Amino acid sequence: RDGRLLDTILGDGVTTASFSPDGARLAVASWQRLFVVDMREQRVFDYCINHPDLLSHLAWSPDGTAIAFAYDDYLALLNIETTEMEILDYRPGQVLGWYPLE
C-alpha cells in the first residue's frame, strides 16, 4: 500500500505467481516452497512443500481458499486456511484451472 518492503521471499527462484480472485493475496511458487503474500494483513505465509521438484501452474479456487499447483507428475490442492494438502494424479502439459460445479 505505502510502497514499503513487507518481506523478502527466499527460495531457488520464482517459477510462477498468481493473484487470488479478489486480488488481496499473491501466491508465489519456487522449487519446494509456496508463498502467499496477504496484502491486507501485510504478511507473508511460507508453505514448505516436501518434494524434490519445482512447483508450477498455480490456480486459485474461485472462493480463494485453496490453491492448485502442479509438480513433477502430480497435481496438489492446498487449503491455505487449514494447510491440508491433497495430492492427485496429473499429466504434464495439461491446463490447470477450476471449473464451477454449480
Buried (B, 14 or more C-beta within 10 A) or exposed (E): EEEEEEEEBEBEEEBBBBBBEEEEBBBBBBBBBBBBBBBEEEEBBEBEBEEEEBBBBBBBBEEBEBBBBBBEEBBBBBEBEEEEBEEEEBEEEEEEEEEEEE
